[in-house]
Amino acid sequence: MLAYIGLGSNLNDPVAQIKRAIETLKADSKLNNFLASSLYSSKPVGPQDQPNYVNAVASFLTALPALDLLDLLQSLEQQHNRVRTRHWGPRTLDLDLLLYGEEQIQNSRLTVPHPYMLERGFVIRPLMDLAPEMRLTNGNTVTEHLRQLDTDDLVSI
């Protein structure tokens, strides 16, 4: 299954957090053909009393079922000392399963496609690095959809 994940961090050297997460995921034998976008900086979603984020998107092939992949991602978040103190608050590492093939998943633990990905330039812009012509759920390509988003605060690192 071709999966896409979003990576984000705004605490404890966010660039290093993202790069370490990418290296860990790239080395995982259950994830193949691993690709990662460039890194981007953006303002936080939600509370603005926190540092800007560093974001990226990665893609890979995996035979893991979606919930097992979610467990793997959440385990990596814990290795990076992720603490969930408030909704959309600061974090050392945030890993979101954006797309899992063409599957639509909705249960208590996981919603795929990610419910907010189409609203977020910090997801769509790095996704364009990897799959500019991929059709999104709204029928647009990633490139077409990016033109509809406000990305003024998004800066390539």
C-alpha positions in Angstrom: 0.0 0.0 0.0 1.3 3.5 -0.8 1.0 5.7 2.2 1.7 9.4 2.8 2.4 10.9 6.2 2.7 14.4 7.4 5.6 15.3 9.8 5.6 18.3 12.1 7.6 19.7 15.0 8.0 23.0 16.8 9.9 22.1 20.0 13.5 21.0 20.8 15.2 21.8 17.5 12.3 21.0 15.1 14.6 20.6 12.0 16.6 17.9 13.9 13.4 16.3 15.2 12.0 15.9 11.6 15.3 14.7 10.2 15.7 12.1 12.9 12.2 10.9 12.3 12.8 10.7 8.6 16.0 8.6 9.1 14.2 6.3 11.6 11.3 5.7 9.2 13.6 5.3 6.2 15.5 2.6 8.1 12.4 0.6 9.0 12.2 -2.6 7.1 8.4 -2.5 7.0 8.5 0.8 4.9 9.9 0.6 1.4 10.7 3.1 -1.4 10.8 5.9 1.2 10.7 9.4 -0.1 10.6 12.7 1.8 9.8 16.2 0.8 11.8 19.3 1.5 11.2 21.0 4.9 8.9 24.0 5.3 8.3 26.4 8.1 4.8 27.6 8.9 2.8 29.4 11.6 1.0 27.1 14.0 -2.6 26.0 13.5 -4.7 26.9 16.6 -3.0 28.7 19.5 -0.5 31.2 18.3 1.4 31.4 21.5 3.9 28.8 20.3 6.8 28.6 17.9 6.4 28.1 14.2 6.4 24.6 12.9 8.7 22.7 10.6 6.7 20.4 8.3 7.4 17.7 5.7 5.6 14.9 3.9 6.9 11.4 3.3 5.7 8.5 1.2 6.5 4.8 1.2 5.1 1.4 0.4 4.1 -0.8 3.2 2.3 -4.1 3.9 1.3 -2.9 7.3 -2.4 -2.6 7.9 -3.4 1.1 8.5 -3.9 0.7 12.3 -0.5 -1.1 12.7 1.1 1.8 10.7 -0.6 4.3 13.1 0.8 2.4 16.0 4.3 2.6 14.5 3.9 6.3 13.9 2.7 6.9 17.5 5.5 4.8 18.9 8.0 7.0 17.1 6.2 10.1 18.5 6.7 8.7 22.0 10.4 8.0 21.3 10.6 11.8 20.5 9.0 12.6 23.9 5.7 13.7 22.4 3.4 15.1 25.2 -0.2 15.8 24.4 -1.1 18.7 26.7 -3.6 20.6 24.6 -5.3 20.4 21.2 -3.1 21.8 18.4 -0.5 22.7 21.0 3.3 22.6 20.7 5.0 19.2 20.1 8.3 17.6 19.6 7.0 15.4 16.8 3.6 15.0 15.1 3.1 12.2 12.6 -0.2 12.1 10.7 -1.3 9.4 8.3 -2.6 11.4 5.5 -3.4 8.8 2.8 -3.3 5.1 2.8 -3.7 4.0 -0.8 -7.2 4.8 -2.0 -8.7 3.6 1.2 -11.2 5.6 3.2 -11.0 4.8 6.9 -13.2 6.1 9.7 -13.0 4.7 13.2 -12.3 5.9 16.7 -8.6 6.0 16.2 -8.1 7.0 12.6 -9.6 8.9 9.8 -8.1 8.6 6.3 -7.8 10.7 4.2 -6.7 13.0 6.9 -9.8 15.3 7.6 -7.9 18.6 7.5 -5.2 17.9 4.9 -6.9 19.8 2.0 -7.1 23.0 4.2 -3.4 23.0 5.1 -0.8 24.5 2.9 1.9 23.0 5.1 0.7 19.6 4.0 -0.2 20.2 0.4 3.0 22.1 -0.5 5.4 19.4 0.7 3.0 16.8 -0.8 3.5 18.6 -4.2 7.3 17.8 -3.9 6.4 14.1 -4.0 3.2 13.8 -6.1 2.3 17.0 -7.9 -0.1 15.3 -10.3 -1.8 13.0 -7.8 -5.6 13.5 -7.7 -7.0 14.5 -4.3 -10.4 13.6 -3.0 -11.8 16.9 -4.3 -10.8 15.9 -7.9 -7.9 18.4 -8.2 -4.3 17.5 -8.6 -2.0 18.5 -5.7 -0.6 21.3 -7.8 -4.1 22.6 -8.7 -5.2 22.5 -5.1 -2.2 24.3 -3.8 -3.1 27.4 -5.9 -6.4 27.6 -3.9 -4.6 27.8 -0.5 -3.1 30.7 1.4 0.6 29.8 1.7 2.0 33.2 2.4 3.5 32.1 5.7 5.0 28.9 4.3 8.8 29.1 3.9 11.1 26.5 2.4 13.9 25.6 4.8 
